[in-house]
Amino acid sequence: MRISGIIHQQICQLKWHLLACLGLIMVLPVEEVIVNLRAGDHNFTTGMTSLAIMFGPFLAGLIACANIQGDLDEKRYIFWRSKPANVKLLIIIKFFTGLIASLLIIACPVVFTILCKIIWDSEGIDIFIPLPILISILTYSLCFACNVLVRKTARAWLIGMLMTGFLLVLPFMLPLDFKDYMNDIMFLMFGFFMTIILAASVAAFIFALFAAMYDWHLRTNLKVLLWVGAGLVFTLMMLFSSQVANIKVLQEKEIDISYRWNSLDYAGSRVVFQGYIYVDTDKGRISLNNISGGPNFGLASRPPRMEGYRVRRYPRRPRYPSRGRIYKNIGNDIYSFVIDAYFHQEQEGHSTSQKRTYEKIYLRSYKHTEKYWTLVCELDISDCLTDRIDTPRATMRLIDNRLIACVHNSCVVVDVTEPGELKIIDKYLDKLKKYGPYGSKPPKNRKKEFAIPLVPVEEIELQEKIKLSIDLNYQFHYGGNNIYKYSIVDVHDGKFAFFFIDYDDIARFDVIRWDDEKVYCKYGSSRPFTILESVTGADRFYDDNFVKNGKFYCRNNHTLLVFDVRANSRIRKLGHFVRMSYGISDMAVLDDDNIVLCMRQDYDLVEKHSKKPKTYLYLLKNPE
């Protein structure tokens, strides 16, 4: 048996298939060159080349089926099986001849692009080549083995492509030891993935040898193949669901609430829902207990009226116009703190818009007595309105017994040891003006060191001062903010890091040093959103995010993601929770590390079915 004769026969057998595949894979790069030349542009990009290479695995599968199908024709098969031919050598030669030919075809767009770059003296080529080539090898091997067994080109190609897709997607779906598919699997792309691809390719090649040697033949039924394919797709969807909803639900509790927006706030170690219900959890069960025996409905819980003024309450929460409060437990009593801003509203000439002028701001404390919140003390902090009187920005943070109330560019430090007798310790007027009023973003140049102004408050310790400075710089908006109960800063082993959802990834920034006026930071690392995470929501809308106990929580309307931010300065995915037909109103992380999630039925779904929206409290097991 002459090897050269077999190779020549094989190339002649494949010549039309190779020419057809070459034409298909080259059509996009050639078309781009022609269009650019007609437009007088000699700059050749690599976009169409990259897209053409992506078709390589499909064409490799077609070449594999054409490679062996001619020899599996019934008459020719009987002829060469009847001769004393070395079946093993014949299959080996055919396999590698077709594989090399297919790889040469796939390499043609890359060679064409390099030549165009050289001729036109353009910038260097930037194409990620190795992965499509590896996938093409896998596709070729599986389709070759399937064709030896099935002996029908179209069915063998479909089965081979289905098996390729299944093997490529399966590692992302299985509950492996990898906690984070972006940092673990993607980082080990040329280790873990190469092992899977090469192992499957070798296994397919060996299987094809045995199938040819022992005359294995599988007679397929199209209906059965469709059912098997549907079963594999269903299995992948089930595995996909387990990955995008892998945070364990301990309890789901429907509650009868008439409010449109719902809030979860902290009163020490307890969670307060909507300002009048304690949310307690014990042994994985949710129990609701009214504060002081009744709800806080009634005029006593509303801001006092002032003739000629309207009022707006702060702090306001992101995306939801509900009224946030800071709560404090003293013995069996519970108090709350709010900022009430009073304004005049006038119509601007003949326009339909109305002009607001804020003139008075009060910091107030309330005590829950019987069924109502009763005003027990107030402080006039209107002198903090030093600029932007049409729209104030205000927020608070409780640090031990010090309440830091920020209004515009000023802040007031208040002693709340006795909430019924608030005492101003100090005022810092026009000392926060270096903070971005619309919410800043870290610099786009991540190699550049940058500074954040340090709040001048002397009544709190350095750690809390640094955290407050960073939170004010990135979360102090004219609209909502969640500074009053959350922080984006993580403190571990004396080191500070904060986390920001920036563009298409989660970015980590480290505090490297500080002085009396500024905190100096630099970029540490980042973690892009994966396809699995992007499917359930646009990543740029993950705006309600915070850090607590070394975990970063970010959520949008339907999705909650949990990340570990202390894994050797890397950001590792821990959990994913999705309810596409519901909106997440708020969340709280308990002292036992479990998560309470408030969700409300999607209004579009409700209107479609003409039903009253339902509100739920979920108790979730925090992933580890």
Summary of the structure (lengths in Angstrom):
residues: 624
radius of gyration: 32.7
end to end distance: 61.7
largest distance: 107.8
contacts: 1972
relative contact order: 0.08
helix: 38%
strand: 31%
